[in-house]
Amino acid sequence: MKKKGHHSVEHQEEKYPFRVKYGRRLAEEFCALSRRILRAANQGMPRSEFARLVLEEFINFSGCDSAEIRVNEGTRYYRGVLTREKGKNFSFEIVPRAESQSPETMPEITEDTLGFRTICDALIRGDVNFQQGCFASNGGFWSNDTSQPVDVKPNLTVKIGGAYSSIAILPFVVSEDSHGLIILKSLKRGYFKKYEIEFYQGVAQSLGVAIADRRAQAALRERVKELDCLYYIDKILEQSKLELAEALQAVVEKLPAAWLYPEIASARIVFDDKQFTTTNYKAGVACQRAPIVVRGKHRGVIEVVYLEGRPELDEGPFLKEERNLINAVAREVGLFIERREIATEQAKLETQLRHADRLATIGQLAAGVAHELNEPLSNILGFAQLAQKVPNIPPQATQDIERIVQAVLHAREIVSKLMTFARQKPPLFTEVNLNQLINEGLYFLASRCAKSGIELIRDLTPDLPEIIADPGQLYQVLVNLVVNAIQAMPNGGRLRVATMVRDETVSLIVEDSGVGMTEKEKSQIFVPFYTTKPEGTGLGLSVVYGIVTAHGGSIKVESEPGKGSRFEVLLPIKGNPIVES
């Protein structure tokens, strides 16, 4: 005999014989329902699939027209609804709760009536009178006619209303700060019995245990995935022989598997305008990113993208633990790149130091050679001048001796300039005519410009005021700037050396039509050992900067790639430091 008022079908009678046989069999069937729900929680299925399975169990078991589950998870509720309409129509959503709402208050759902919400909130808080006839002793609630008022507690009577005539609301506890509800609905009046509600409430409590267990297992699986991801990334970044591009590509391919929905996840690393992506990468519906910071500068970004929509979680569809993970990966990548760059710079620095040491040795050798040449040149000059005083020398011999004297004087000038270049003379601050120093300094460099196909232009302002400076050091400034300009014009060009006076300063200007510099290169040209030339030491411009600042001056640099560079050295006329505006 079928139970009156229930949706009963033949397969339900076979599966649930308690429908026709009450007593001990009824308790056994409710226990079996609890066991099936607990087993389902251990299968590791996604939350939405688990909710659907639970609701199917309740609908098949109870014969209701609709079943609903609502569970509080911190700042959000997830809600699943299964109805018999159109062959068990299922919907699932995650509903955020406003910050102003109490954790014991459900978020607003459009179809909820005020009476329904009032009862649900009262059940969650336990603020009801269980002596009322509509409440089971273990916490469940039912109404067999939702159009009639219900006494929740003294002085609180509500009417549920809505499309369903009979309703059962079964609260359960997941943890100290998490709770849930199972809601069973029937279109027929008088559908539920008190003893059934008590059994259903017991199943609901088992469901709370199942959800807590499932939540712990899911959290553990996510943590294992995240730790695996970090472990493999550390292994990748430990490989010293791996090229940077290979390492970044290997890292990006490991990322999607660590996220909640790996089947729709893709990833990308952008570093210094270079991209490394998974094969399925494209702009998705949701993106989580973290910056790559190397030595305090943002150099790139790591992104994980979902290609399809998923319910809202902590950060869009992403978990807060995933935010921690992507930040950790970005930090590891940044540190890896920093270590690589430091190692590269160290090797480069060692090479440059060896090169600088060779240059220093060459300078010492030049000074030694110049010193050794001074004595024989002095002897040649002395004897030539004595020969000029011998009477009755033929005219041709007189001319030849004069050529010897001029050649020796020229050689002595070269030796003097070599001594200045090698800086074997002590610093001497004196009055300096910058135009004269430039003309003397270009003595060595004019022929080099001509051989390199460079047009050398002197644009020197006449009557330039004298400045107080060390001529040897200023000579070195000029040579370094001109040589730097020549190297910037490997295919020839135009080199302009100029002077000008304005206010209380005298300017030395070296301007070329060479390759120019990027903003990044321009910001580092005065850093010791920084160079863009394979044969360079990276010391020239840093030495220039040190000399100029020691003279109380400053340097202005203008440059664009492909349009050349302009260096302007400003020196105080009276030796006073220049304050940049």
Backbone torsions as a table, in degrees:
resi	resn	phi	psi	omega
1	MET	NA	125.8	-177.3
2	LYS	-79.4	148.4	179.0
3	LYS	-70.2	128.7	-176.3
4	LYS	-66.6	136.8	173.6
5	GLY	88.9	-2.1	179.7
6	HIS	-101.7	152.6	171.9
7	HIS	-76.9	98.0	-175.8
8	SER	-113.3	133.4	175.3
9	VAL	-128.0	165.4	-171.7
10	GLU	-60.2	-43.7	-176.0
11	HIS	-68.7	-28.2	176.0
12	GLN	-68.1	-38.2	178.2
13	GLU	-63.9	-35.3	179.0
14	GLU	-72.1	-39.5	-176.8
15	LYS	-78.9	-37.1	-177.8
16	TYR	-120.7	76.6	-177.7
17	PRO	-64.6	-12.1	178.7
18	PHE	-64.5	-17.7	178.0
19	ARG	-59.9	-25.4	179.1
20	VAL	-117.1	-11.2	-179.1
21	LYS	-129.7	103.1	-179.7
22	TYR	-83.5	171.1	178.3
23	GLY	110.5	-139.9	-176.4
24	ARG	-60.6	-34.3	-179.7
25	ARG	-60.1	-33.3	179.8
26	LEU	-63.6	-46.7	178.6
27	ALA	-62.0	-38.9	179.7
28	GLU	-62.8	-40.4	-179.1
29	GLU	-68.4	-38.0	176.2
30	PHE	-65.5	-38.6	176.3
31	CYS	-63.6	-40.2	177.7
32	ALA	-62.3	-39.3	177.4
33	LEU	-61.7	-43.9	178.5
34	SER	-61.5	-41.8	-178.8
35	ARG	-64.8	-40.8	179.7
36	ARG	-62.7	-39.2	178.6
37	ILE	-66.8	-41.9	179.4
38	LEU	-64.7	-39.4	178.1
39	ARG	-65.4	-39.0	-179.6
40	ALA	-62.4	-32.9	-179.2
41	ALA	-65.9	-21.9	-177.8
42	ASN	-91.3	2.5	-175.5
43	GLN	-87.3	-7.1	176.3
44	GLY	72.0	21.5	-179.5
45	MET	-77.9	157.4	177.0
46	PRO	-58.9	158.7	-176.3
47	ARG	-56.3	-44.6	-176.9
48	SER	-65.0	-38.4	179.4
49	GLU	-68.4	-38.6	177.5
50	PHE	-63.6	-43.4	178.7
51	ALA	-61.0	-41.2	179.7
52	ARG	-64.3	-44.0	179.9
53	LEU	-61.1	-43.7	-179.9
54	VAL	-61.1	-45.1	-177.9
55	LEU	-67.2	-35.8	176.8
56	GLU	-63.3	-40.9	177.6
57	GLU	-59.9	-45.6	-178.8
58	PHE	-66.3	-40.4	-179.4
59	ILE	-69.0	-45.1	179.1
60	ASN	-62.3	-38.7	-176.9
61	PHE	-72.3	-44.7	-173.3
62	SER	-90.0	-23.2	-174.8
63	GLY	75.8	13.6	-178.5
64	CYS	-68.8	167.1	177.6
65	ASP	-86.1	-22.6	-178.5
66	SER	-153.9	144.7	174.6
67	ALA	-134.9	143.1	-176.1
68	GLU	-139.6	144.0	175.4
69	ILE	-125.8	136.5	175.2
70	ARG	-132.1	130.0	-177.4
71	VAL	-133.8	131.8	176.8
72	ASN	-84.0	128.4	174.2
73	GLU	-130.0	79.7	177.7
74	GLY	67.8	-110.2	-175.0
75	THR	-89.1	10.2	-176.7
76	ARG	-149.7	160.8	171.0
77	TYR	-114.5	139.8	165.2
78	TYR	-107.9	145.4	-170.9
79	ARG	-136.6	127.0	174.9
80	GLY	-122.6	139.1	-179.7
81	VAL	-131.5	130.9	177.0
82	LEU	-127.2	126.9	179.9
83	THR	-125.3	158.2	178.1
84	ARG	-78.8	-14.1	-178.2
85	GLU	-60.6	133.9	176.6
86	LYS	55.3	41.7	174.1
87	GLY	72.0	54.2	176.3
88	LYS	61.4	75.0	179.1
89	ASN	-81.7	124.8	-175.3
90	PHE	-115.0	137.5	173.4
91	SER	-134.3	150.2	-178.3
92	PHE	-142.4	136.2	178.6
93	GLU	-149.9	157.0	173.3
94	ILE	-112.8	121.8	-173.1
95	VAL	-108.6	115.8	177.8
96	PRO	-70.4	146.9	177.3
97	ARG	-103.8	134.0	180.0
98	ALA	-61.2	147.2	-178.5
99	GLU	-60.6	-28.8	-178.4
100	SER	-76.2	-14.2	-177.7
101	GLN	-80.5	144.9	175.9
102	SER	-72.2	146.2	176.1
103	PRO	-59.0	-21.2	-179.7
104	GLU	-91.8	12.3	178.3
105	THR	-118.8	130.9	179.9
106	MET	-73.8	148.9	173.2
107	PRO	-66.5	159.4	-177.6
108	GLU	-74.9	128.8	174.7
109	ILE	-112.9	134.4	-170.8
110	THR	-55.2	-44.6	-173.5
111	GLU	-81.7	-4.8	179.3
112	ASP	-71.2	134.7	172.5
113	THR	-85.6	162.9	-179.9
114	LEU	-62.2	-40.9	179.3
115	GLY	-63.9	-41.3	178.8
116	PHE	-62.3	-46.7	-179.8
117	ARG	-62.6	-40.2	-179.4
118	THR	-60.8	-44.3	-179.8
119	ILE	-67.1	-43.3	-179.5
120	CYS	-60.9	-46.7	-179.1
121	ASP	-64.0	-38.6	179.2
122	ALA	-66.0	-39.6	177.8
123	LEU	-64.2	-41.7	-179.1
124	ILE	-63.4	-41.1	-179.8
125	ARG	-79.6	-14.5	-174.0
126	GLY	73.5	21.3	-175.9
127	ASP	-96.0	61.3	-179.5
128	VAL	-136.7	164.3	176.2
129	ASN	-100.4	102.1	-175.8
130	PHE	-71.5	-1.0	175.0
131	GLN	-81.3	-15.4	178.0
132	GLN	-66.0	149.7	-173.6
133	GLY	-68.1	-18.8	-177.2
134	CYS	-88.9	1.0	-179.4
135	PHE	-114.3	135.4	174.0
136	ALA	-80.2	155.6	-175.3
137	SER	-64.5	-25.5	-178.9
138	ASN	-99.0	14.3	167.9
139	GLY	114.7	-12.7	-178.0
140	GLY	-78.1	161.0	178.6
141	PHE	-131.4	145.0	172.0
142	TRP	-147.9	156.2	174.4
143	SER	-143.0	128.8	-180.0
144	ASN	-95.8	2.9	174.6
145	ASP	-154.1	94.5	-173.7
146	THR	-69.7	-8.6	178.3
147	SER	-82.8	-9.8	-177.7
148	GLN	-98.7	148.3	178.4
149	PRO	-63.7	151.9	-179.8
150	VAL	-127.5	132.3	176.0
151	ASP	-86.4	110.4	179.1
152	VAL	-79.7	-44.5	175.4
153	LYS	-162.2	172.6	179.5
154	PRO	-53.7	133.1	178.0
155	ASN	70.9	15.5	175.2
156	LEU	-138.5	102.8	178.6
157	THR	-121.6	130.7	-178.5
158	VAL	-132.6	162.9	174.2
159	LYS	-121.5	127.0	-175.0
160	ILE	-73.9	-52.7	-178.8
161	GLY	67.2	-163.7	179.1
162	GLY	99.5	-175.3	-172.8
163	ALA	-79.9	-19.9	-175.3
164	TYR	-102.4	142.0	-176.3
165	SER	-84.5	-35.8	-179.7
166	SER	-119.1	143.2	-176.8
167	ILE	-148.4	142.7	173.8
168	ALA	-127.7	131.7	179.6
169	ILE	-119.9	120.3	-172.2
170	LEU	-120.2	102.6	179.4
171	PRO	-78.8	152.2	174.7
172	PHE	-149.1	160.0	-177.9
173	VAL	-109.4	132.3	176.2
174	VAL	-98.3	-46.9	177.3
175	SER	-155.5	-173.0	-177.1
176	GLU	-61.0	-33.5	-176.9
177	ASP	-116.0	19.6	-178.7
178	SER	-139.9	137.7	-178.2
179	HIS	-143.7	174.4	179.0
180	GLY	-158.4	172.7	178.7
181	LEU	-137.6	139.9	165.3
182	ILE	-108.4	128.7	-176.6
183	ILE	-122.5	118.2	178.7
184	LEU	-107.7	135.5	-175.9
185	LYS	-133.2	143.0	176.6
186	SER	-134.3	146.1	177.6
187	LEU	-75.5	-16.4	-176.7
188	LYS	-94.6	146.1	174.9
189	ARG	-77.7	155.1	175.0
190	GLY	66.5	29.9	-172.2
191	TYR	-79.5	-33.0	-172.5
192	PHE	-104.1	150.9	174.5
193	LYS	-116.6	152.3	-175.3
194	LYS	-59.8	-43.7	-177.4
195	TYR	-65.6	-31.1	176.6
196	GLU	-65.7	-42.4	-179.5
197	ILE	-60.2	-39.5	178.9
198	GLU	-64.6	-39.7	176.3
199	PHE	-66.6	-45.5	179.6
200	TYR	-59.3	-38.1	179.6
201	GLN	-63.8	-36.7	175.4
202	GLY	-63.5	-40.8	177.2
203	VAL	-64.4	-39.1	179.3
204	ALA	-60.5	-40.2	177.9
205	GLN	-64.3	-37.8	175.0
206	SER	-63.0	-36.8	177.6
207	LEU	-62.8	-40.0	177.1
208	GLY	-59.0	-43.2	177.0
209	VAL	-62.8	-42.1	-179.6
210	ALA	-62.6	-43.3	179.9
211	ILE	-65.2	-42.1	177.9
212	ALA	-61.2	-41.7	179.1
213	ASP	-66.2	-45.6	179.4
214	ARG	-62.0	-40.8	-179.7
215	ARG	-62.9	-42.7	179.6
216	ALA	-65.0	-41.5	179.3
217	GLN	-65.8	-41.9	179.9
218	ALA	-63.7	-42.6	178.8
219	ALA	-63.0	-39.9	179.2
220	LEU	-64.4	-43.3	178.9
221	ARG	-61.4	-41.8	179.1
222	GLU	-64.7	-40.6	179.6
223	ARG	-65.6	-39.6	178.4
224	VAL	-61.8	-43.7	178.1
225	LYS	-60.5	-42.9	-178.8
226	GLU	-66.5	-42.9	179.3
227	LEU	-65.5	-39.7	175.8
228	ASP	-59.5	-43.1	-180.0
229	CYS	-60.1	-49.5	-179.7
230	LEU	-63.9	-37.3	179.7
231	TYR	-63.0	-49.0	-178.5
232	TYR	-67.1	-35.5	177.8
233	ILE	-65.9	-41.4	176.1
234	ASP	-60.5	-40.1	178.1
235	LYS	-62.5	-40.6	178.8
236	ILE	-63.8	-46.9	-174.7
237	LEU	-74.2	-13.3	177.1
238	GLU	-80.1	-14.4	-175.7
239	GLN	-78.1	101.4	-174.4
240	SER	-67.6	-26.0	-177.5
241	LYS	-84.1	-8.3	-178.4
242	LEU	-76.5	131.4	176.6
243	GLU	-66.5	155.1	-177.6
244	LEU	-58.2	-45.2	-178.9
245	ALA	-62.7	-39.9	178.8
246	GLU	-65.3	-40.6	-179.4
247	ALA	-65.0	-44.7	-179.2
248	LEU	-66.0	-37.1	177.6
249	GLN	-66.5	-39.9	178.4
250	ALA	-65.4	-38.6	178.7
251	VAL	-63.9	-46.9	-174.8
252	VAL	-64.8	-30.5	180.0
253	GLU	-74.3	-20.2	179.3
254	LYS	-85.1	-16.4	-171.3
255	LEU	-68.6	-49.4	-172.0
256	PRO	-55.4	-35.7	-176.4
257	ALA	-63.2	-19.2	-177.2
258	ALA	-88.7	-5.3	-177.3
259	TRP	-94.1	166.8	-171.6
260	LEU	-62.7	-37.1	-179.3
261	TYR	-120.0	74.4	-174.9
262	PRO	-63.7	-26.2	-176.9
263	GLU	-67.9	-20.6	178.9
264	ILE	-119.3	14.6	-177.6
265	ALA	-97.9	142.8	171.0
266	SER	-137.0	166.0	-173.6
267	ALA	-143.1	157.4	178.8
268	ARG	-148.5	142.5	170.0
269	ILE	-119.4	126.0	174.0
270	VAL	-111.6	122.7	-179.2
271	PHE	-140.3	121.4	-179.3
272	ASP	48.6	48.5	176.5
273	ASP	67.8	11.8	174.3
274	LYS	-109.3	142.5	-176.1
275	GLN	-113.8	142.2	174.6
276	PHE	-132.2	120.4	-172.0
277	THR	-133.4	159.8	168.1
278	THR	-73.6	161.9	-174.7
279	THR	-64.0	-27.9	-177.1
280	ASN	-97.2	15.2	-173.5
281	TYR	-69.8	135.9	169.1
282	LYS	-162.5	166.8	179.7
283	ALA	-61.2	125.2	-175.9
284	GLY	-109.0	-170.6	-177.8
285	VAL	-86.7	-18.1	179.1
286	ALA	-147.2	141.4	-175.6
287	CYS	-138.5	136.0	173.4
288	GLN	-118.8	129.6	-175.0
289	ARG	-137.4	159.5	177.1
290	ALA	-144.8	140.9	-178.1
291	PRO	-76.8	147.6	171.8
292	ILE	-97.5	114.4	-177.2
293	VAL	-111.3	124.8	179.7
294	VAL	-122.0	115.3	-179.9
295	ARG	51.9	45.9	173.8
296	GLY	83.3	-1.1	-178.9
297	LYS	-116.2	137.2	175.9
298	HIS	-73.7	118.2	-176.9
299	ARG	-113.6	-9.7	-177.8
300	GLY	179.5	-164.5	-176.4
301	VAL	-152.8	149.1	171.8
302	ILE	-111.7	132.8	-178.3
303	GLU	-128.4	140.4	168.4
304	VAL	-121.4	128.0	-172.0
305	VAL	-122.6	137.0	170.2
306	TYR	-95.6	127.8	-176.9
307	LEU	-80.7	-13.5	178.5
308	GLU	-133.7	160.4	179.9
309	GLY	-72.3	146.3	174.6
310	ARG	-140.1	160.6	-177.2
311	PRO	-59.7	152.7	178.4
312	GLU	-66.6	132.5	176.0
313	LEU	-122.2	-128.0	-177.0
314	ASP	-75.9	-40.1	-177.2
315	GLU	-136.4	83.6	-167.8
316	GLY	65.2	-132.7	177.3
317	PRO	-86.3	8.5	-176.0
318	PHE	-101.3	150.9	178.6
319	LEU	-85.5	154.6	177.8
320	LYS	-63.4	-31.6	176.8
321	GLU	-65.3	-31.5	178.2
322	GLU	-70.9	-31.8	172.7
323	ARG	-62.3	-45.3	177.7
324	ASN	-61.8	-37.8	-178.2
325	LEU	-67.1	-48.4	-177.0
326	ILE	-66.7	-33.4	175.1
327	ASN	-65.9	-40.1	179.4
328	ALA	-65.5	-42.2	178.8
329	VAL	-63.0	-43.2	179.3
330	ALA	-61.1	-40.5	177.6
331	ARG	-63.9	-44.3	-179.9
332	GLU	-61.9	-43.0	179.3
333	VAL	-64.5	-42.7	178.5
334	GLY	-60.7	-43.3	178.9
335	LEU	-66.9	-38.1	178.0
336	PHE	-61.2	-47.1	-179.9
337	ILE	-64.1	-40.0	179.4
338	GLU	-61.7	-43.8	178.9
339	ARG	-62.8	-42.2	179.8
340	ARG	-61.9	-45.8	-177.6
341	GLU	-66.4	-39.2	178.3
342	ILE	-63.8	-41.7	178.7
343	ALA	-63.6	-42.1	179.2
344	THR	-64.2	-44.2	-179.4
345	GLU	-66.1	-35.8	179.2
346	GLN	-64.9	-44.0	178.1
347	ALA	-63.3	-41.2	179.3
348	LYS	-65.8	-39.8	179.4
349	LEU	-63.0	-41.1	178.4
350	GLU	-62.0	-41.2	177.8
351	THR	-63.4	-44.0	-179.0
352	GLN	-66.3	-36.8	178.0
353	LEU	-65.0	-40.0	176.8
354	ARG	-63.2	-40.9	178.4
355	HIS	-64.3	-44.2	179.5
356	ALA	-63.1	-37.1	178.6
357	ASP	-64.7	-39.1	177.5
358	ARG	-64.8	-39.8	178.7
359	LEU	-64.1	-40.5	178.5
360	ALA	-62.2	-39.5	178.3
361	THR	-64.3	-41.9	178.5
362	ILE	-63.0	-40.1	177.6
363	GLY	-61.9	-41.7	178.4
364	GLN	-65.4	-39.1	178.4
365	LEU	-63.7	-42.5	179.6
366	ALA	-62.5	-41.3	178.8
367	ALA	-63.8	-40.2	179.1
368	GLY	-65.3	-43.0	178.8
369	VAL	-62.7	-44.6	-179.5
370	ALA	-60.1	-42.0	179.5
371	HIS	-63.8	-41.5	-179.9
372	GLU	-67.3	-31.7	-179.0
373	LEU	-76.3	-23.9	-176.3
374	ASN	-59.4	-42.9	-176.1
375	GLU	-66.4	-51.8	178.4
376	PRO	-63.5	-33.6	178.3
377	LEU	-66.1	-38.7	177.3
378	SER	-63.9	-40.6	177.8
379	ASN	-63.0	-45.3	-179.5
380	ILE	-61.1	-45.4	-178.8
381	LEU	-63.3	-42.8	-178.7
382	GLY	-62.2	-48.2	-179.1
383	PHE	-67.8	-33.9	177.6
384	ALA	-65.0	-42.5	179.5
385	GLN	-66.9	-35.6	174.6
386	LEU	-64.6	-40.0	179.6
387	ALA	-62.8	-33.2	179.6
388	GLN	-64.1	-23.9	-176.7
389	LYS	-88.9	-6.2	179.2
390	VAL	-70.0	129.8	-178.6
391	PRO	-72.6	159.3	175.4
392	ASN	58.8	35.7	175.8
393	ILE	-79.8	134.1	179.1
394	PRO	-58.2	149.1	-179.0
395	PRO	-55.2	-39.3	-178.6
396	GLN	-64.7	-40.4	178.4
397	ALA	-64.8	-38.4	177.9
398	THR	-60.6	-43.2	179.2
399	GLN	-64.6	-39.4	-179.9
400	ASP	-66.1	-41.0	178.9
401	ILE	-64.1	-38.7	179.1
402	GLU	-62.4	-38.6	176.7
403	ARG	-63.3	-38.4	178.1
404	ILE	-62.1	-44.8	-179.2
405	VAL	-61.3	-46.7	-179.4
406	GLN	-63.7	-39.0	179.6
407	ALA	-65.3	-40.4	179.5
408	VAL	-65.8	-42.1	178.3
409	LEU	-61.7	-39.5	177.6
410	HIS	-64.2	-43.0	179.1
411	ALA	-62.8	-40.1	178.8
412	ARG	-64.1	-34.9	177.5
413	GLU	-64.9	-41.0	177.9
414	ILE	-63.1	-43.5	179.0
415	VAL	-61.0	-43.0	179.1
416	SER	-60.1	-41.0	179.7
417	LYS	-69.5	-34.9	175.6
418	LEU	-63.4	-40.4	177.9
419	MET	-62.6	-38.8	178.1
420	THR	-66.1	-43.7	-179.8
421	PHE	-62.0	-41.2	-179.0
422	ALA	-78.2	-5.6	176.9
423	ARG	56.8	43.0	175.5
424	GLN	-86.7	-8.0	177.1
425	LYS	-90.2	141.8	179.4
426	PRO	-67.2	152.4	178.2
427	PRO	-57.8	135.8	-178.3
428	LEU	-138.5	108.0	178.8
429	PHE	-88.7	121.1	-177.1
430	THR	-149.6	178.9	176.6
431	GLU	-73.7	130.5	-175.0
432	VAL	-126.8	132.4	170.7
433	ASN	-93.3	109.9	-173.5
434	LEU	-62.4	-36.8	179.3
435	ASN	-62.3	-44.5	179.9
436	GLN	-63.5	-41.9	179.6
437	LEU	-62.4	-39.3	179.7
438	ILE	-65.0	-44.9	-180.0
439	ASN	-61.5	-39.8	177.8
440	GLU	-69.7	-38.7	-178.5
441	GLY	-67.4	-34.5	179.8
442	LEU	-76.4	-1.6	179.5
443	TYR	-55.6	-47.6	-179.4
444	PHE	-76.7	-28.9	-166.2
445	LEU	-92.7	-17.6	-177.4
446	ALA	-62.7	-43.4	-178.8
447	SER	-66.8	-35.2	178.5
448	ARG	-65.9	-39.1	176.9
449	CYS	-62.1	-43.9	-178.5
450	ALA	-62.5	-43.0	179.3
451	LYS	-64.4	-29.2	-178.0
452	SER	-90.6	5.2	179.8
453	GLY	71.0	31.3	-178.1
454	ILE	-107.7	127.8	176.7
455	GLU	-81.7	119.0	-179.0
456	LEU	-97.4	122.1	-178.2
457	ILE	-116.5	124.3	173.0
458	ARG	-98.8	123.8	-179.7
459	ASP	-129.4	73.4	-171.5
460	LEU	-98.8	127.0	179.0
461	THR	-70.3	125.1	180.0
462	PRO	-69.5	161.3	178.0
463	ASP	54.6	41.9	-179.7
464	LEU	-72.2	132.1	178.7
465	PRO	-62.1	147.4	176.9
466	GLU	-77.3	152.1	178.8
467	ILE	-122.2	160.6	176.2
468	ILE	-93.1	115.1	-175.5
469	ALA	-161.1	170.3	172.5
470	ASP	-91.1	111.3	-176.3
471	PRO	-61.0	-35.1	179.4
472	GLY	-63.7	-41.2	179.3
473	GLN	-70.2	-39.7	177.4
474	LEU	-65.9	-34.7	175.7
475	TYR	-60.3	-41.7	178.7
476	GLN	-64.9	-38.0	176.3
477	VAL	-59.4	-47.7	-179.5
478	LEU	-60.9	-48.8	-177.7
479	VAL	-60.9	-45.9	-178.7
480	ASN	-61.7	-43.6	-179.6
481	LEU	-66.4	-41.5	-179.3
482	VAL	-68.9	-44.2	178.0
483	VAL	-61.5	-40.9	177.4
484	ASN	-60.0	-40.2	178.7
485	ALA	-67.5	-41.3	179.0
486	ILE	-61.1	-43.2	179.7
487	GLN	-65.8	-25.0	179.1
488	ALA	-79.8	-4.3	179.9
489	MET	-125.4	68.2	-176.5
490	PRO	-64.9	-22.6	-179.4
491	ASN	-107.4	24.0	-179.4
492	GLY	85.4	172.7	-179.2
493	GLY	162.7	-149.4	-174.9
494	ARG	-129.5	125.9	179.6
495	LEU	-119.3	123.5	-178.6
496	ARG	-116.5	125.1	174.7
497	VAL	-114.4	121.4	-173.2
498	ALA	-136.2	161.6	171.3
499	THR	-131.5	155.8	175.6
500	MET	-159.1	162.4	179.3
501	VAL	-127.7	137.8	175.4
502	ARG	-156.2	139.8	-176.5
503	ASP	52.6	-122.3	-177.0
504	GLU	-108.5	23.8	-176.1
505	THR	-128.9	154.7	171.4
506	VAL	-115.8	135.3	-176.5
507	SER	-112.0	137.0	167.8
508	LEU	-107.0	121.8	-175.8
509	ILE	-117.4	127.0	174.2
510	VAL	-121.9	115.6	-172.8
511	GLU	-128.0	130.4	-179.2
512	ASP	-125.3	166.3	177.8
513	SER	-109.6	35.3	-173.3
514	GLY	-84.5	-151.7	-171.2
515	VAL	-74.3	-20.6	-179.9
516	GLY	75.4	-177.4	-176.9
517	MET	-138.0	151.1	171.6
518	THR	-79.2	168.6	177.8
519	GLU	-62.0	-36.9	179.7
520	LYS	-65.1	-43.9	178.8
521	GLU	-66.0	-41.5	-177.8
522	LYS	-62.9	-32.6	-178.4
523	SER	-72.6	-11.7	-174.4
524	GLN	-121.1	5.0	-171.6
525	ILE	-65.9	-24.8	-179.6
526	PHE	-94.4	3.9	177.9
527	VAL	-78.1	127.4	-179.2
528	PRO	-56.0	135.8	176.5
529	PHE	72.8	4.8	173.5
530	TYR	-83.6	126.7	178.5
531	THR	-151.2	151.6	175.2
532	THR	-107.6	4.1	-176.9
533	LYS	-107.4	132.8	-179.6
534	PRO	-57.9	-34.1	-177.1
535	GLU	-92.3	-0.7	-174.6
536	GLY	-80.8	159.3	176.8
537	THR	-102.1	-19.5	-176.6
538	GLY	76.6	16.3	-177.5
539	LEU	-105.2	-24.2	-172.4
540	GLY	-55.3	-56.5	-176.0
541	LEU	-72.7	-30.2	176.8
542	SER	-67.5	-35.1	175.9
543	VAL	-67.2	-42.0	177.0
544	VAL	-57.5	-47.1	-178.8
545	TYR	-60.9	-43.1	-180.0
546	GLY	-63.2	-42.4	-179.8
547	ILE	-65.9	-46.1	-176.9
548	VAL	-62.6	-46.3	-179.3
549	THR	-66.2	-33.2	177.2
550	ALA	-65.5	-24.9	177.2
551	HIS	-89.8	8.5	-179.7
552	GLY	75.9	19.4	-178.1
553	GLY	-105.5	-171.7	178.4
554	SER	-148.3	167.9	-178.6
555	ILE	-128.8	133.1	172.8
556	LYS	-110.7	136.2	-177.8
557	VAL	-125.9	130.2	173.6
558	GLU	-126.7	132.5	-178.2
559	SER	-162.7	145.6	173.2
560	GLU	-139.3	142.9	178.4
561	PRO	-56.4	128.3	178.0
562	GLY	81.4	-3.5	-177.0
563	LYS	-122.0	10.6	176.0
564	GLY	84.5	-176.0	-176.8
565	SER	-136.7	154.3	178.3
566	ARG	-135.4	118.6	176.8
567	PHE	-107.8	128.6	176.4
568	GLU	-123.3	116.6	177.8
569	VAL	-97.2	120.2	179.9
570	LEU	-104.4	124.1	-177.8
571	LEU	-123.1	137.4	-179.9
572	PRO	-71.7	138.9	-178.9
573	ILE	-66.2	-39.3	-176.0
574	LYS	-102.5	12.3	178.3
575	GLY	83.0	10.1	179.3
576	ASN	-85.2	141.6	178.1
577	PRO	-61.3	146.9	178.0
578	ILE	-95.9	130.0	177.3
579	VAL	-98.5	119.9	-179.8
580	GLU	-69.7	137.6	176.2
581	SER	-86.1	NA	NA
